[in-house]
Amino acid sequence: MEKKKLLFEIGLEDLPAKNLNIFSEKLKKNIEENFFQNNIDFESIDNFYTNIRLIFLVNNINEEIILEKKLIKGPPLDKCFDQLGKPTKTGLGFAKKYGSSIEDLSEKELDGKKYLYYEKPETIINVKDKLPNILEDSINKVEEQKKMRWGSSKISFIRPIRWMLLLLEKENISSQILGIKTEDYTFGNKSLSGKKIQIRSIEEYFIKLKSANIEINHKNRQKIIQDEIENIIDKNGYDKKIDLKLISELTNMVEYPYIYLGKFPKKYLDLPDEVLKYVIQETQKYSLVFKSNKITNNFIGVSNVIVNKNIIQGNERVINPRLDDAQFFISKDLSNNIFKNKEFLKRVIFHKKLGSMFDKVQRIIEISNYINAQSYQNKKLLCKEIAEVCKLDLISNMVVEMPKLQGYIGSYYANKIGLDPIVADGIKDHYAPRNPEDNLPKSSDAKIVSLADKLDTIVGIFLVKEKPSGTRDPLGIRRSVNGVLKILLEINYSIDLTKLINEVHRVIYCKLNNLKDDKNALNDCEMYIKEKLFSLFKENYNYEQNVIRSVVDNTKNINPHQSQKKIKAINTILTNDDYQQLFSNAKRVSNILKKSNLALTGNIKENLLRESSEKILYNTIIKIEDDLKILLAKSDYENYLKELNSLNSCIKTFFEEVMINDKEEGIKLNRLSLLSLINNHYNNLANIAILRQ
């Protein structure tokens, strides 16, 4: 059977540059899955993209789909024919379903009963007949948070679709996908001519696009950009400092990159670095240039067309008004001194059900004091001072105009008016970590305020019944939960997160009168955080899934720091032969208790201990119980496991010599209670029973 190449191109208006690679991969995956489901044989799919096109090249696809002969079981024979042997509605209906007459169906016996069967013949389908529906379904299924509609069209996609091209080697497949007709042409670089380009084969497609200055391979475009930027840096003696995230984004903004060096007036270098980074890199998408680790008044730009003097000057002019605005707003904010206007936060709404930013700050102060008392024994910290001013830059002109600079601008203003450096840094740091790559807050003070702020948001959102679901994530709850967990895992003290959540819950209800108490919402909040903790341990620390579950699912209260210590202790013995008996015993004890299905009191009556082996086991446990409690209190989990391991020989002898299910009910319950006592000691650390496969 001949195998060919298939090319599918979707032409669109300018695509969002961020995460375009992820979107393309999702669509590719959908196509692959639909091919598998429809029995289409192919070797692989390559995906490419530019700022206006998504391209999928299917390698070695079979032109025919062969559906093998298949027996389809129908209703029981006695349901298909009456006592006179005439077909019933059931039998006729089954035959009709498969376009057959009942006489052409066969009878077969299965498990002593006869059934009617339809023998579906081998079917050969031309892959071209299935492609339009498969590709349309793949597009519809792609998960994208923001889709849009255009014109009178009823379809929605990440951006308006302008053309589609579908080629099977040299054949244009004329069809309709999402109501758009597939044609035998594509378009050139819209920043140049944007002319229609006739396409007669896949080979011609690649040749013609290349000659039209279009590089569809994003990896090639990224290499061109990176190499050219490095050349400019080397030629001018700049620092070899390149923002790879920005380069990835720039790669997705062009069809072919042309690199140039521009400049802006030196007077703007007086602006804070974060302002320059935001205006020049984040909003204008130019790469900043550094010398001796300081920002220079140069930038590197990427153009979609061949660069000339006018293009460079035009891009230089774009920057100046934004930097002028920043200078003006900073000057105005400093003259007004936002730190004297705390009452203005009452005008800024945090959430319609959770009050203003002023309300939130009062809660952050109280929660910060609680964390300080719990974790630092009321050591004199500046967390209260940070909490009082951490949100004040929200009323500044700069943050109103450039919201992403919140925290950075407040910190800059605090330094300018002479606030304590810990407080100034805390204004910026209490937002950290903002993303997976971000550092934690530097000071203990800022860590406390960061925890208080994030937990107030997390618990509040669950209480107003707006918890995250699917693609919906109000106020970035996922990011906040991950931030809380990272702080608690990387600091040197342990805090009971469940108690802290309950305290946050209490503070919110004390401060707000419009909320109804809802314990279910609080339980949902804890379960959500537990699942995020599980994911964090699995993805960031690469702990084994069953080890994580043995600890996280076994603890009533969430304590990330303690949970990690327990996981580390278990990991030290997981493959140690000396501890394998411990895992076996734990599993056996757990299984016996589950089968008994009894509510045991845990009270053991010594006078009912009849066999010497059960007496020895009981006395051995009593002997080490105090040590176990001390080790547990000290979080010395490795030695706790060693103590538990010392019970193995006694437990083994107990199982060999003692019949648990004694005919006397009292003795039986006493022995089960003894096992329950052992099980409790196991479970104080983790659900050790599930660690034995």
C-alpha positions in Angstrom: 0.0 0.0 0.0 1.4 3.4 -1.0 2.3 5.9 1.7 2.3 9.6 1.1 2.8 12.9 2.9 -0.1 15.1 4.0 0.2 18.8 4.6 -2.5 20.9 6.4 -2.0 24.7 6.8 -4.3 27.0 8.7 -3.8 30.7 7.8 -4.8 33.2 10.5 -4.6 36.7 11.7 -1.7 37.5 14.0 -1.4 34.7 16.6 -0.6 35.4 20.3 3.2 35.0 20.6 3.2 33.6 24.1 2.8 29.8 24.4 2.2 29.4 20.7 4.4 26.3 20.8 2.0 24.8 23.5 -1.0 25.6 21.4 0.5 24.0 18.3 1.4 20.9 20.2 -2.1 20.6 21.6 -3.6 20.7 18.1 -1.0 18.2 16.8 -1.8 15.8 19.7 -5.5 16.1 18.8 -4.8 15.2 15.2 -2.7 12.2 16.2 -5.3 10.9 18.6 -8.1 11.2 16.0 -6.0 9.4 13.4 -5.5 6.5 15.9 -9.2 6.4 16.7 -10.1 6.3 13.0 -7.5 3.5 12.2 -5.4 5.8 10.0 -1.9 4.5 9.7 0.9 7.1 9.7 4.5 7.4 10.8 4.7 10.8 12.5 3.5 14.4 12.5 5.7 17.5 12.3 4.3 20.8 13.4 5.5 24.2 12.4 4.2 27.7 12.9 4.8 31.4 12.3 2.8 34.4 13.5 0.1 33.8 10.9 0.1 30.1 10.1 -0.1 26.7 11.7 1.3 23.9 9.7 1.1 20.1 10.2 3.0 17.7 8.0 2.0 14.0 8.3 4.7 11.6 7.2 3.9 8.3 5.5 0.2 8.2 5.8 -1.8 5.4 4.2 -4.3 6.4 1.6 -6.7 3.7 2.7 -8.2 2.8 6.0 -8.7 -0.9 6.2 -11.4 -2.0 8.7 -11.0 -5.8 9.2 -13.8 -8.3 9.1 -15.6 -8.3 12.5 -18.3 -10.3 14.3 -20.8 -8.2 16.1 -22.8 -9.9 18.8 -26.5 -9.3 18.8 -29.4 -10.2 21.1 -30.1 -13.7 22.4 -31.6 -16.0 19.8 -34.8 -16.5 21.8 -35.4 -12.8 21.7 -35.0 -12.6 18.0 -37.5 -15.2 17.0 -40.9 -16.1 18.4 -42.1 -19.7 19.1 -43.2 -20.1 15.5 -39.8 -19.1 14.3 -40.8 -15.7 13.0 -38.5 -12.8 13.4 -39.3 -10.4 16.3 -38.9 -6.7 16.3 -35.7 -7.2 18.3 -34.2 -9.4 15.6 -35.4 -7.3 12.7 -34.1 -4.1 14.5 -30.6 -5.6 14.9 -30.5 -6.6 11.3 -31.7 -3.2 10.1 -29.1 -1.5 12.3 -26.3 -3.0 10.1 -28.2 -2.8 6.8 -28.7 -6.5 6.5 -31.6 -8.9 6.3 -32.2 -11.3 9.3 -31.7 -14.3 7.0 -28.1 -13.2 6.3 -27.2 -13.1 10.0 -25.5 -16.0 11.7 -26.1 -17.9 15.0 -23.3 -18.7 17.5 -23.2 -20.2 20.9 -21.5 -18.3 23.8 -21.4 -19.7 27.4 -24.1 -22.2 26.6 -26.5 -19.6 25.1 -27.2 -18.9 21.4 -26.9 -15.3 20.0 -27.5 -13.7 16.7 -24.4 -12.3 15.0 -23.7 -9.9 12.2 -20.5 -10.5 10.3 -19.2 -7.1 9.3 -17.2 -7.5 6.1 -13.7 -5.9 5.6 -14.2 -2.3 4.7 -11.7 -0.1 2.8 -12.2 3.7 3.2 -10.3 6.4 1.3 -8.5 8.5 3.9 -9.4 11.6 1.9 -13.1 11.1 2.8 -12.4 11.1 6.5 -9.8 13.9 6.7 -12.1 17.0 6.8 -14.2 15.7 9.7 -11.0 14.5 11.6 -9.3 17.8 11.2 -12.4 19.8 12.1 -12.9 17.7 15.2 -9.2 18.2 16.2 -9.5 22.0 15.9 -12.8 22.0 17.9 -11.3 19.9 20.7 -8.2 22.0 21.2 -8.1 23.4 24.8 -7.6 27.2 24.7 -8.9 29.5 27.3 -9.5 32.5 25.0 -11.3 31.8 21.7 -12.9 34.4 19.5 -15.5 34.7 16.8 -15.4 36.9 13.7 -17.9 38.3 11.2 -21.1 36.3 11.0 -19.3 33.0 11.6 -20.6 30.7 14.3 -17.2 29.0 14.8 -14.6 30.2 17.3 -10.8 29.8 17.3 -7.7 31.3 18.8 -7.7 33.9 16.0 -9.9 34.4 12.8 -9.1 31.9 10.1 -8.4 33.4 6.7 -7.5 30.3 4.6 -6.8 26.6 4.7 -4.6 24.4 2.5 -4.9 20.6 2.5 -2.5 18.6 0.3 -1.9 14.9 -0.2 1.4 14.9 -2.0 0.5 16.6 -5.3 -3.2 16.5 -4.8 -5.2 19.4 -3.4 -8.1 18.0 -1.3 -11.0 20.2 -1.9 -13.3 20.2 1.1 -14.8 22.3 3.9 -13.4 22.5 7.4 -15.3 24.7 9.9 -17.2 26.1 7.0 -14.0 27.3 5.3 -13.1 25.9 1.9 -9.7 24.4 1.5 -8.0 26.0 -1.5 -4.9 25.2 -3.6 -3.0 28.3 -2.5 -1.4 30.0 0.5 -0.2 33.5 1.1 3.2 35.2 1.4 4.6 37.3 4.2 1.9 39.9 4.8 4.5 42.4 6.0 6.0 42.3 2.5 3.6 41.6 -0.4 1.1 39.1 1.2 0.4 37.8 -2.3 -1.5 34.7 -3.1 0.9 31.8 -3.8 -0.4 28.9 -5.9 0.6 25.5 -4.5 0.6 22.2 -6.6 2.5 19.9 -4.3 4.0 19.6 -0.8 7.5 19.9 -2.2 6.5 23.1 -4.0 4.9 24.5 -0.8 8.3 24.4 1.0 10.2 25.8 -2.0 7.8 28.7 -2.7 7.5 29.7 1.0 11.3 29.8 1.4 11.7 31.9 -1.7 9.0 34.3 -0.3 11.2 34.9 2.8 9.1 32.7 5.1 10.9 30.3 7.5 8.2 28.1 8.8 10.5 26.1 11.1 10.3 27.9 14.4 13.5 26.3 15.6 15.4 27.7 12.7 13.9 31.2 13.3 14.9 31.1 16.9 18.5 30.1 16.0 18.7 33.0 13.5 17.5 35.5 16.2 19.8 34.2 18.9 22.9 34.0 16.6 22.3 37.6 15.3 21.8 39.0 18.8 25.0 37.3 19.9 26.8 38.8 17.0 25.6 42.3 17.9 26.6 41.8 21.5 30.1 40.5 20.6 30.7 43.2 18.1 29.8 46.0 20.5 31.3 44.5 23.7 28.1 44.2 25.5 27.4 41.7 28.3 26.4 38.2 27.1 23.0 38.5 28.7 20.1 37.2 26.6 16.5 36.7 27.7 15.7 33.3 26.2 12.0 33.7 27.0 11.8 36.9 25.0 13.7 35.3 22.1 11.1 32.5 22.1 8.3 35.1 22.0 10.0 37.1 19.2 10.4 33.9 17.2 6.6 33.6 17.2 6.0 37.1 16.1 7.7 36.9 12.6 7.8 34.8 9.5 11.5 35.6 8.9 13.6 37.6 11.4 15.7 40.6 10.6 17.7 42.0 13.6 18.8 45.5 14.3 20.3 47.7 17.0 18.4 50.8 18.2 18.8 53.3 21.0 16.9 55.7 23.3 17.9 58.9 25.1 20.3 58.4 28.0 18.2 60.5 30.3 15.8 57.6 30.7 18.5 55.5 32.3 17.5 57.3 35.6 14.3 55.3 35.6 14.2 52.1 37.8 15.5 49.0 36.0 12.1 47.3 36.4 10.4 50.2 34.6 12.8 50.0 31.7 12.4 46.2 31.5 8.6 46.5 31.5 8.4 49.3 28.9 11.1 48.2 26.6 11.0 44.4 26.9 7.5 43.5 28.0 5.4 46.0 26.2 7.5 46.8 23.1 9.3 43.4 22.8 12.8 44.8 22.4 15.8 43.1 24.0 17.6 45.2 26.5 21.4 45.5 26.2 23.7 45.4 29.3 27.2 46.6 29.8 29.1 45.8 33.1 25.8 44.4 34.3 24.0 47.8 33.8 21.3 48.6 31.3 22.5 50.7 28.4 20.5 53.1 26.3 20.5 50.6 23.4 18.1 47.8 22.5 17.9 45.0 20.0 14.8 44.7 17.9 13.4 42.0 15.5 11.6 43.0 12.3 9.4 41.0 10.0 10.9 42.9 7.0 14.3 43.8 5.8 15.6 46.5 8.0 16.5 50.0 6.9 17.2 53.4 8.6 13.5 54.4 8.6 12.4 51.2 10.4 15.1 51.6 13.1 14.2 55.3 13.6 10.5 54.4 13.7 11.0 51.8 16.4 13.2 54.2 18.4 10.4 56.8 18.4 7.9 54.4 19.7 9.8 54.0 23.0 10.2 57.6 24.0 6.5 58.5 24.8 6.2 55.5 27.1 9.3 56.4 29.0 8.2 60.0 29.2 4.9 58.9 30.8 6.8 56.8 33.3 9.1 59.7 34.3 6.0 61.9 34.7 4.0 59.4 36.8 7.0 58.7 39.1 7.6 62.4 39.7 3.9 62.9 40.5 3.7 59.9 42.8 6.8 60.9 44.8 5.4 64.4 45.3 2.1 63.1 46.6 3.7 60.4 48.9 1.4 57.5 48.6 2.4 56.2 52.0 0.4 59.0 53.7 -2.8 58.0 51.9 -3.6 54.6 53.4 -7.3 55.4 53.5 -7.3 55.7 49.7 -7.1 51.9 49.5 -10.8 51.8 50.5 -11.5 53.0 47.0 -9.7 50.0 45.5 -11.9 46.9 45.3 -10.1 43.6 46.0 -13.2 41.4 45.4 -16.9 42.3 45.5 -17.6 39.8 48.2 -14.3 40.1 50.1 -14.1 43.9 50.4 -11.6 46.6 49.5 -7.8 46.5 49.4 -8.0 48.3 52.7 -10.0 45.4 54.2 -7.5 43.0 52.8 -4.6 44.8 54.3 -6.2 44.7 57.8 -6.6 40.9 57.4 -3.0 40.5 56.2 -1.8 42.3 59.3 -3.7 40.0 61.6 -2.8 36.8 59.8 0.9 38.0 59.7 0.8 38.5 63.5 -0.6 35.0 63.9 2.1 33.4 61.7 4.8 35.4 63.6 3.5 34.1 66.9 3.3 30.5 65.7 6.6 30.3 63.9 9.0 32.9 65.5 7.6 33.0 69.0 6.8 36.7 68.6 10.4 37.6 67.7 10.5 41.3 66.7 10.0 41.3 63.0 8.8 44.0 60.6 6.0 42.0 59.0 3.4 44.3 60.4 5.1 47.3 58.9 5.4 45.6 55.6 1.7 44.5 55.7 0.6 48.1 56.4 2.2 49.5 53.2 2.4 46.4 50.9 -0.6 47.4 48.7 -0.2 51.2 48.7 1.4 51.4 45.3 -2.0 50.2 43.9 -3.1 53.9 44.3 -0.1 55.2 42.5 -0.2 56.6 39.0 2.5 54.2 37.8 0.6 51.1 38.8 -2.7 52.4 37.5 -1.0 52.8 34.1 1.3 49.8 34.3 -0.3 47.2 36.7 2.4 44.6 36.3 4.8 46.9 38.1 2.9 46.6 41.4 5.3 45.7 44.2 8.4 46.9 42.3 7.2 50.5 42.3 6.1 50.5 45.9 9.6 49.2 46.8 11.2 51.9 44.7 9.1 54.7 46.3 9.7 53.3 49.9 13.5 53.4 49.3 13.2 57.0 47.9 11.4 58.3 51.1 13.8 56.4 53.4 11.7 53.6 54.8 13.5 50.7 56.4 15.2 48.6 53.6 13.6 45.4 54.9 10.2 47.1 54.6 11.0 48.5 51.2 12.2 45.1 49.9 9.2 43.4 51.6 6.8 45.4 49.5 8.2 43.9 46.3 9.1 40.5 47.8 5.7 39.7 49.4 4.4 39.0 45.8 7.0 36.3 45.4 7.1 33.7 44.1 5.2 35.1 41.2 5.9 32.1 38.9 7.7 28.8 39.0 11.0 30.3 38.2 10.8 33.2 40.7 12.8 33.3 43.9 11.3 33.2 47.4 11.0 36.4 49.4 14.5 37.2 50.9 13.5 38.2 54.5 11.5 36.2 57.1 9.3 39.3 57.4 8.4 39.3 53.7 7.9 35.5 53.7 5.3 35.9 56.5 3.4 38.7 54.7 3.6 36.7 51.4 2.0 33.7 53.2 -0.7 35.9 54.8 -1.5 37.7 51.5 -1.8 34.5 49.5 -3.7 32.6 52.1 -6.2 35.4 52.5 -6.9 35.2 48.8 -7.0 31.4 48.6 -9.3 30.9 51.5 -11.5 33.9 50.6 -12.0 32.6 47.0 -13.1 29.2 48.3 -15.5 30.8 50.8 -17.2 32.8 48.1 -17.6 29.6 46.1 -15.3 30.6 43.2 -12.8 27.8 43.4 -10.6 27.0 40.4 -12.1 24.6 37.8 -10.8 23.6 34.4 -9.3 26.7 32.7 -10.9 29.0 35.3 -8.5 30.3 37.9 -9.9 33.4 39.7 -7.2 35.7 41.1 -4.5 33.1 40.2 -5.3 30.7 43.0 -3.1 27.9 41.5 -0.1 30.2 41.5 -0.8 31.4 45.0 -1.2 27.9 46.4 2.1 26.8 44.8 3.7 30.0 46.2 2.5 29.1 49.7 3.7 25.5 49.5 7.1 26.5 48.1 7.7 29.0 51.0 6.7 26.4 53.6 8.9 23.8 52.0 12.0 25.9 51.7 12.1 27.7 55.1 13.6 26.2 58.2 10.5 26.0 60.4 7.4 23.8 60.4 3.9 25.3 60.4 0.6 23.5 60.5 -1.1 24.7 57.4 -4.5 23.4 58.4 -4.5 25.4 61.6 -3.3 28.4 59.6 -6.2 28.0 57.1 -8.7 27.8 60.0 -7.2 31.0 61.4 -7.5 32.8 58.0 -11.1 31.6 57.8 -11.8 33.1 61.3 -10.1 36.4 60.4 -12.2 36.7 57.2 -15.4 36.1 59.0 -14.6 38.5 61.8 -13.8 41.3 59.3 -16.7 40.7 56.9 -20.3 40.4 57.9 -21.7 39.5 54.5 -20.4 35.9 54.3 -22.1 32.7 55.5 -20.0 30.2 57.4 -19.4 27.2 55.1 -17.3 24.3 56.5 -17.6 22.4 53.1 -15.9 25.3 51.4 -13.0 25.0 53.9 -12.8 21.3 53.3 -12.6 21.9 49.6 -9.8 24.4 50.1 -7.8 21.9 52.1 -8.3 19.1 49.6 -7.3 21.4 46.8 -4.1 22.3 48.6 -3.3 18.7 49.4 -3.6 17.8 45.7 -1.3 20.7 44.8 1.2 19.5 47.4 1.1 16.0 45.9 1.8 17.5 42.4 4.6 19.6 43.8 6.3 16.7 45.4 5.9 14.6 42.3 6.9 17.2 39.6 9.5 19.4 41.4 11.1 16.8 43.7 10.6 13.6 41.7 9.4 11.6 44.8 7.6 8.3 44.0 3.9 8.6 43.8 3.1 5.9 46.3 5.5 7.4 48.8 3.9 10.8 48.5 0.4 9.2 48.9 1.5 7.3 52.0 2.3 10.6 53.7 0.1 13.2 52.2 -3.1 11.2 52.3 -2.4 9.8 55.7 -2.1 13.2 57.6 -5.1 14.9 59.0 -3.4 18.3 59.1 -1.4 19.7 56.1 2.2 20.3 57.1 4.4 20.6 54.0 7.7 20.8 55.9 6.9 17.7 58.1 5.5 15.8 55.1 8.7 16.3 53.2 10.8 15.1 56.1 8.7 12.0 56.4 9.0 11.3 52.6 12.8 11.8 52.9 13.0 9.3 55.8 10.9 6.7 53.9 13.1 7.2 50.8 16.2 6.3 52.9 14.8 2.8 53.6 12.7 2.2 50.6 15.2 -0.1 48.8 17.0 -1.2 52.0 16.7 -5.0 52.4 16.7 -4.7 56.2 13.4 -2.8 56.1 11.4 -5.0 53.6 10.0 -7.0 56.5 8.6 -3.8 58.0 6.7 -3.1 54.8 5.4 -6.7 54.7 4.3 -6.6 58.3 2.6 -3.2 57.8 0.6 -4.5 54.8 -0.4 -7.7 56.6 -1.5 -5.9 59.8 -3.5 -3.4 57.7 -5.2 -6.1 55.7 -6.2 -8.1 58.8 -7.7 -5.0 60.4 -9.6 -4.1 57.2 -11.1 -7.6 57.0 -12.2 -7.6 60.6 -14.3 -4.5 59.9 -14.5 -3.8 63.6 -14.4 -0.5 65.6 -11.5 -1.3 68.0 -11.1 0.7 71.2 -7.3 0.2 71.3 -7.6 -1.0 74.9 -5.5 -4.1 75.5 -6.3 -6.3 78.4 -3.1 -8.0 79.7 -5.0 -10.9 81.3 -6.3 -11.9 77.8 -2.8 -12.2 76.4 -2.5 -16.0 76.5 0.4 -16.9 74.2 4.0 -16.1 75.0 4.6 -14.5 71.6 1.7 -12.1 72.0 2.9 -11.2 75.5 6.5 -10.6 74.2 5.1 -8.4 71.3 2.9 -6.4 73.7 5.8 -5.8 76.2 8.2 -4.9 73.4 5.8 -2.2 72.1 5.2 -0.8 75.6 9.0 -0.7 76.1 9.6 1.5 73.0 6.4 3.6 73.1 7.9 6.5 75.0 10.9 6.6 72.7 8.5 6.6 69.7 6.6 9.6 71.1 9.9 11.5 71.7 11.2 10.7 68.2 7.9 11.8 66.7 7.9 15.0 68.6 11.5 15.7 67.5 10.6 14.9 63.9 13.4 12.3 64.0 11.6 10.1 61.5 14.6 8.0 60.5 15.2 6.8 64.0 11.4 6.4 64.4 11.5 3.9 61.5 14.5 2.1 63.1 12.5 1.6 66.3 9.5 0.3 64.4 11.8 -2.0 62.5 12.9 -3.6 65.8 9.4 -5.0 66.2 9.7 -7.2 63.1 10.9 -10.5 64.7 8.2 -10.2 67.4 5.5 -9.6 64.9 6.7 -12.5 62.7 6.7 -14.9 65.6 3.2 -13.6 66.6 1.8 -14.4 63.2 3.4 -17.8 63.2 2.2 -18.9 66.6 -1.0 -17.0 67.3 -4.5 -17.6 65.8 -6.0 -14.1 65.5 -9.6 -15.3 65.1 -9.8 -17.2 68.4 -13.2 -18.8 69.2 -13.4 -16.7 72.3 -14.6 -13.2 71.2 -12.7 -11.4 74.0 -9.3 -12.9 73.0 -10.0 -12.3 69.4 -10.8 -8.6 70.0 -7.7 -8.3 72.3 -5.4 -9.6 69.5 -7.0 -7.3 66.9 -6.5 -4.4 69.4 -2.8 -5.3 69.6 -2.5 -5.2 65.9 -4.4 -1.9 65.9 -1.9 -0.5 68.3 1.0 -1.5 66.0 -0.9 0.0 63.0 -1.4 3.3 64.8 2.4 3.5 65.4 2.9 2.8 61.7 0.4 5.4 60.6 1.8 8.1 62.9 4.5 8.4 60.2 2.8 7.3 57.1 0.5 4.7 55.6 3.5 2.2 55.4 1.2 -0.6 54.3 0.8 0.8 50.7 4.6 0.9 50.2 4.7 -2.9 49.7 3.7 -3.8 46.1 
